[in-house]
Amino acid sequence: MEGMQSQVELDAAVAEYNTQGWPRGVTLQLTRNMQTFRNVTSATANTQTDTQGIQVDAYIETPDFGALSIHALALGGGGSAGLTSWSVRQTGLPFDGGWRADNALGITNLLVPDLARRNSRLALPTSQILGGSTLWRNEGVDSLVFGASAGEPGRFEGYPQSQFVRLGGKVSSVFVQATTGKFTGAAAVASGSDILPEVARITEAEIAVGAARISPRAFYVSVARDDLKTGVSLQASAIGSETSGIETTGLWADAIWRNGGHRHQVSLYRFAPGLSWIDRPLAADLRGASYRYDYNSLRWDLSTNLETFASISGLSPDGWYASASGRRLLTTALSAGGGLAGRDYGSRSASGFGYLQWRNDLGISRLQFDAASTQDRENSQALTLDHSIYAESGLSLSTTLSVERLQPINNRVDIPRSRQNAFALGLIGRAPLTNNLYLQGSVRARDLGSAGLESGTTLAASIGIDWQITRDWSFGASLYANRGVMTDTLAVQSPLVVQEFVRARPDDRGYFLALRYNLNAGTPSVPLGGSPGSGAGAIEGSVFLDSNSNGQRDGNESGAANILVILDGKFSTRTNTDGFFEFPRVVSGQHTLAVLQDDLPLPWSVDTERKINAVLSTRETIRVDIGAKRTN
C-alpha cells in the first residue's frame, strides 16, 4: 500500500538527512498504559495499574563488525520495575577464511542446528532465554557451522507491551553442523538445571513454589544426503533425553524425492515414552510410518498425508491418521478448495472443509464451510465469510463473519461435550484520516450465547490512532479490551503433533499512549543495506497464525507476538503484541524476510523451503503478511 505523503514532501525529508558516517538509526518510545483487570469472583473488586515505560531500538551497519542492533524496554509502576526485556545483537561479523559470526546477549534463543528443523512434525523445539548465543559459519562449497547458547528460560507476557518473565534455572546447548558434497551431518547436546518443564508452566503459583523442577540432559545427531540432480534427500536422526534418572530415545528417518512439482516424503519413527528436548515435550510412546505427497503447479495445489502408529508401552492407543487437501485455480479471479482429515486414536474423529475464494472490485472474498464429527455422532459446523481490502490510498481492511455450532474434539482421546451455538466476528484494518493521521483497530469476538464453563463472550479488541507529527516525531493512542481465550475447535490433529499450550490471560481493558522519536543517518541516505544515493522505502507487515492457510491475514486470525523477523539476514525486529513489525527505512530493490521458527508457538510453523521476497520501490511502503500454518 502506498504512503500518503507527496513527492515534494518526501524529497524535502530526504534532503534533511545527515549523510555522514555509517548507516545508523535510533527509535525512542515513551509509553503510558492504564490497565484494569477484571476480578472473576467480584464484579466490583477490579484491579487497576498505571505503568510507564521507555523503549529504545537502535542499529548501526559497519564494514568491519557487521550489523549491530540494540533493544531495551524498561517499565515502572503496575508491579513492573526496571529493565523488563533487552537484547544486543551483532550479525555478519567477518573473519579471515570466509568465516562469519552472529552473536546475541539478552533475550535470545536456545540454538539447534538447521538440520533439526527440516521435518516440521519432528522438529526440535527451542526455548527463549535470557543469556547469550554465538553462531559461527563458513559457507562455501562446503560449509561448517558452530553454535552455542546458555541462559535462563522464560517467556514473554503482557499486553500491549510484552515483558520477559524469567522462570528460573539454567539451560545451555552446543551444536555443530558440517556439509561436504552431498552429505550434511549435525550433532547437538543440551542440558538444564532446576527448570520447569513446559507442562508445568501453567500458573504463576507453580512458578513461585518451584513445582516439578527438573535437571534434564539431551543429545541429537543426524546425517542427511541431498542429491540436487535427482532431487532425492535422505536423512536419519536420533535423539536421547534423560530426566529425573529416566533415559529415553527417539529414532526417525526421512526419504524425500522431487520430480517437477511433485514431492514425496516417507518417514519411519520410534519415540519412546517420556521423550523431550530439555523443557519441551516431543511426540512420545509412538512407533510407525508416514507418507506425504505434495503437488504444486500454476493451477493446482494438492497435499495428502497418511500415518500409522502403535504404542510402545501399550498404555496409549494404536491407530492411524490421514488427511488430504487441494486447491484449484479456476480463473485468474476464482479458486476453490477443500480437505478432509480423519483419525482413529482411542476413538474415531474426522473433519473437513470446503471453500470458494474470489477477487472482485471490492477486494478478495472467501466463503468456507468447516465440519467435524466423532464416532458418537457429536458434530460441529461453522460457516465463515472473509473479505479483505487493500487500497493504494493506504486503506486495509479484513473482515470475518462466522456462524458456528461447536463440539470441541481437539483432544488426543475425544471426550464427549455438549454442542453450543456461537456467532463470531473479526476485523482488522487501517484507514487514513488525513495525510499523516491513521485510524487502526482490530476486533475478534465469539458469543456462545449459553451458560456453562466454556460459554459466554470471548473478546480481543483495540482501536487507536497513529499520528505522524513531523518527520521524526509520531504519536499513538489506543483503547483495548480482552476477555476469555479465543481457540479453534474444528481441527483434527495427528498424535505426532505436540499440542499447543494455551495460557489464559486475565480479563483486562485499558488505554495505551506512545510518543515516538525516530532518527536515521549515514552515508547511504540511511536505508538499510543501501549505497550512496540509494532510494528508500519502508517494509511493514505482520506474522500471524493462518488458520485457513489462504496466505492472507483474515479478520479472525490472531497475530504471533514477539517473533523475531530478520531482513536480508542482517537486521532484525520483533513483532509487537498484535503480530505487527516494521522496517521504517530500507533501500529500494529486492529483499528477503525470514522468521525465527523457534519463537512460533507449537504446532505452528512457516514453510522454510519458500523464501519470503519483497521488492521495494523508492518512496514506497509495502506490506508483507507472513502466515504460519498449523501442522495437522
Secondary structure in CASP SS format (residue, H / E / C, confidence):
PFRMAT SS
TARGET T0000
AUTHOR 0000-0000-0000
METHOD secondary structure of the structure
MODEL  1
M C 1.00
E C 1.00
G C 1.00
M C 1.00
Q C 1.00
S C 1.00
Q H 1.00
V H 1.00
E H 1.00
L H 1.00
D H 1.00
A H 1.00
A H 1.00
V H 1.00
A H 1.00
E C 1.00
Y C 1.00
N E 1.00
T C 1.00
Q C 1.00
G C 1.00
W C 1.00
P C 1.00
R E 1.00
G E 1.00
V E 1.00
T E 1.00
L E 1.00
Q E 1.00
L E 1.00
T E 1.00
R E 1.00
N E 1.00
M E 1.00
Q E 1.00
T E 1.00
F E 1.00
R C 1.00
N C 1.00
V C 1.00
T C 1.00
S C 1.00
A C 1.00
T C 1.00
A C 1.00
N C 1.00
T E 1.00
Q E 1.00
T E 1.00
D E 1.00
T E 1.00
Q E 1.00
G E 1.00
I E 1.00
Q E 1.00
V E 1.00
D E 1.00
A E 1.00
Y E 1.00
I E 1.00
E E 1.00
T E 1.00
P C 1.00
D C 1.00
F C 1.00
G E 1.00
A E 1.00
L E 1.00
S E 1.00
I E 1.00
H E 1.00
A E 1.00
L E 1.00
A E 1.00
L E 1.00
G E 1.00
G E 1.00
G C 1.00
G C 1.00
S E 1.00
A E 1.00
G E 1.00
L E 1.00
T E 1.00
S E 1.00
W E 1.00
S E 1.00
V E 1.00
R E 1.00
Q E 1.00
T E 1.00
G E 1.00
L E 1.00
P E 1.00
F C 1.00
D H 1.00
G H 1.00
G H 1.00
W E 1.00
R E 1.00
A E 1.00
D E 1.00
N E 1.00
A E 1.00
L E 1.00
G E 1.00
I E 1.00
T E 1.00
N E 1.00
L C 1.00
L C 1.00
V C 1.00
P C 1.00
D H 1.00
L H 1.00
A H 1.00
R H 1.00
R C 1.00
N C 1.00
S H 1.00
R H 1.00
L H 1.00
A C 1.00
L C 1.00
P C 1.00
T C 1.00
S C 1.00
Q E 1.00
I E 1.00
L E 1.00
G E 1.00
G E 1.00
S E 1.00
T E 1.00
L E 1.00
W E 1.00
R E 1.00
N E 1.00
E E 1.00
G C 1.00
V C 1.00
D C 1.00
S E 1.00
L E 1.00
V E 1.00
F E 1.00
G E 1.00
A E 1.00
S E 1.00
A E 1.00
G E 1.00
E E 1.00
P E 1.00
G E 1.00
R E 1.00
F E 1.00
E E 1.00
G C 1.00
Y C 1.00
P C 1.00
Q C 1.00
S C 1.00
Q E 1.00
F E 1.00
V E 1.00
R E 1.00
L C 1.00
G C 1.00
G C 1.00
K E 1.00
V E 1.00
S E 1.00
S E 1.00
V E 1.00
F E 1.00
V E 1.00
Q E 1.00
A E 1.00
T E 1.00
T E 1.00
G C 1.00
K C 1.00
F E 1.00
T E 1.00
G E 1.00
A E 1.00
A E 1.00
A E 1.00
V E 1.00
A E 1.00
S E 1.00
G E 1.00
S E 1.00
D C 1.00
I E 1.00
L C 1.00
P C 1.00
E H 1.00
V H 1.00
A H 1.00
R C 1.00
I C 1.00
T C 1.00
E H 1.00
A H 1.00
E H 1.00
I H 1.00
A H 1.00
V H 1.00
G C 1.00
A C 1.00
A C 1.00
R C 1.00
I E 1.00
S C 1.00
P C 1.00
R E 1.00
A E 1.00
F E 1.00
Y E 1.00
V E 1.00
S E 1.00
V E 1.00
A E 1.00
R E 1.00
D E 1.00
D E 1.00
L C 1.00
K C 1.00
T C 1.00
G C 1.00
V E 1.00
S E 1.00
L E 1.00
Q E 1.00
A E 1.00
S E 1.00
A E 1.00
I E 1.00
G E 1.00
S E 1.00
E E 1.00
T E 1.00
S C 1.00
G C 1.00
I E 1.00
E E 1.00
T E 1.00
T E 1.00
G E 1.00
L E 1.00
W E 1.00
A E 1.00
D E 1.00
A E 1.00
I E 1.00
W E 1.00
R E 1.00
N E 1.00
G C 1.00
G C 1.00
H E 1.00
R E 1.00
H E 1.00
Q E 1.00
V E 1.00
S E 1.00
L E 1.00
Y E 1.00
R E 1.00
F E 1.00
A C 1.00
P C 1.00
G C 1.00
L C 1.00
S E 1.00
W E 1.00
I C 1.00
D C 1.00
R E 1.00
P E 1.00
L C 1.00
A C 1.00
A C 1.00
D C 1.00
L E 1.00
R E 1.00
G E 1.00
A E 1.00
S E 1.00
Y E 1.00
R E 1.00
Y E 1.00
D E 1.00
Y E 1.00
N E 1.00
S C 1.00
L C 1.00
R C 1.00
W E 1.00
D E 1.00
L E 1.00
S E 1.00
T E 1.00
N E 1.00
L E 1.00
E E 1.00
T E 1.00
F E 1.00
A E 1.00
S C 1.00
I C 1.00
S C 1.00
G C 1.00
L C 1.00
S C 1.00
P C 1.00
D C 1.00
G E 1.00
W E 1.00
Y E 1.00
A E 1.00
S E 1.00
A E 1.00
S E 1.00
G E 1.00
R E 1.00
R E 1.00
L E 1.00
L C 1.00
T C 1.00
T C 1.00
A C 1.00
L E 1.00
S E 1.00
A E 1.00
G E 1.00
G E 1.00
G E 1.00
L E 1.00
A E 1.00
G E 1.00
R E 1.00
D E 1.00
Y E 1.00
G C 1.00
S C 1.00
R E 1.00
S E 1.00
A E 1.00
S E 1.00
G E 1.00
F E 1.00
G E 1.00
Y E 1.00
L E 1.00
Q E 1.00
W E 1.00
R E 1.00
N E 1.00
D C 1.00
L C 1.00
G E 1.00
I E 1.00
S E 1.00
R E 1.00
L E 1.00
Q E 1.00
F E 1.00
D E 1.00
A E 1.00
A E 1.00
S E 1.00
T E 1.00
Q C 1.00
D C 1.00
R C 1.00
E C 1.00
N E 1.00
S E 1.00
Q E 1.00
A E 1.00
L E 1.00
T E 1.00
L E 1.00
D E 1.00
H E 1.00
S E 1.00
I E 1.00
Y E 1.00
A C 1.00
E C 1.00
S C 1.00
G C 1.00
L C 1.00
S E 1.00
L E 1.00
S E 1.00
T E 1.00
T E 1.00
L E 1.00
S E 1.00
V E 1.00
E E 1.00
R E 1.00
L E 1.00
Q C 1.00
P C 1.00
I C 1.00
N C 1.00
N C 1.00
R C 1.00
V C 1.00
D C 1.00
I C 1.00
P C 1.00
R C 1.00
S C 1.00
R C 1.00
Q E 1.00
N E 1.00
A E 1.00
F E 1.00
A E 1.00
L E 1.00
G E 1.00
L E 1.00
I E 1.00
G E 1.00
R E 1.00
A E 1.00
P E 1.00
L E 1.00
T E 1.00
N C 1.00
N C 1.00
L E 1.00
Y E 1.00
L E 1.00
Q E 1.00
G E 1.00
S E 1.00
V E 1.00
R E 1.00
A E 1.00
R E 1.00
D E 1.00
L C 1.00
G C 1.00
S C 1.00
A C 1.00
G C 1.00
L C 1.00
E C 1.00
S C 1.00
G C 1.00
T E 1.00
T E 1.00
L E 1.00
A E 1.00
A E 1.00
S E 1.00
I E 1.00
G E 1.00
I E 1.00
D E 1.00
W E 1.00
Q E 1.00
I C 1.00
T C 1.00
R C 1.00
D C 1.00
W E 1.00
S E 1.00
F E 1.00
G E 1.00
A E 1.00
S E 1.00
L E 1.00
Y E 1.00
A E 1.00
N E 1.00
R E 1.00
G C 1.00
V C 1.00
M C 1.00
T C 1.00
D C 1.00
T C 1.00
L C 1.00
A C 1.00
V C 1.00
Q C 1.00
S C 1.00
P C 1.00
L C 1.00
V C 1.00
V C 1.00
Q C 1.00
E C 1.00
F C 1.00
V C 1.00
R C 1.00
A C 1.00
R C 1.00
P C 1.00
D C 1.00
D E 1.00
R E 1.00
G E 1.00
Y E 1.00
F E 1.00
L E 1.00
A E 1.00
L E 1.00
R E 1.00
Y E 1.00
N E 1.00
L E 1.00
N E 1.00
A E 1.00
G C 1.00
T C 1.00
P C 1.00
S C 1.00
V C 1.00
P C 1.00
L E 1.00
G C 1.00
G C 1.00
S C 1.00
P C 1.00
G C 1.00
S C 1.00
G C 1.00
A E 1.00
G E 1.00
A E 1.00
I E 1.00
E E 1.00
G E 1.00
S E 1.00
V E 1.00
F E 1.00
L E 1.00
D C 1.00
S C 1.00
N C 1.00
S C 1.00
N C 1.00
G C 1.00
Q C 1.00
R C 1.00
D C 1.00
G C 1.00
N C 1.00
E C 1.00
S C 1.00
G E 1.00
A C 1.00
A C 1.00
N C 1.00
I C 1.00
L E 1.00
V E 1.00
I E 1.00
L E 1.00
D C 1.00
G C 1.00
K C 1.00
F E 1.00
S E 1.00
T E 1.00
R E 1.00
T C 1.00
N C 1.00
T C 1.00
D C 1.00
G C 1.00
F E 1.00
F E 1.00
E E 1.00
F E 1.00
P E 1.00
R E 1.00
V E 1.00
V E 1.00
S C 1.00
G E 1.00
Q E 1.00
H E 1.00
T E 1.00
L E 1.00
A E 1.00
V E 1.00
L C 1.00
Q H 1.00
D H 1.00
D H 1.00
L C 1.00
P C 1.00
L C 1.00
P C 1.00
W E 1.00
S E 1.00
V C 1.00
D C 1.00
T C 1.00
E C 1.00
R C 1.00
K C 1.00
I E 1.00
N E 1.00
A E 1.00
V E 1.00
L E 1.00
S C 1.00
T C 1.00
R C 1.00
E C 1.00
T E 1.00
I E 1.00
R E 1.00
V E 1.00
D E 1.00
I E 1.00
G E 1.00
A E 1.00
K E 1.00
R E 1.00
T C 1.00
N C 1.00
END
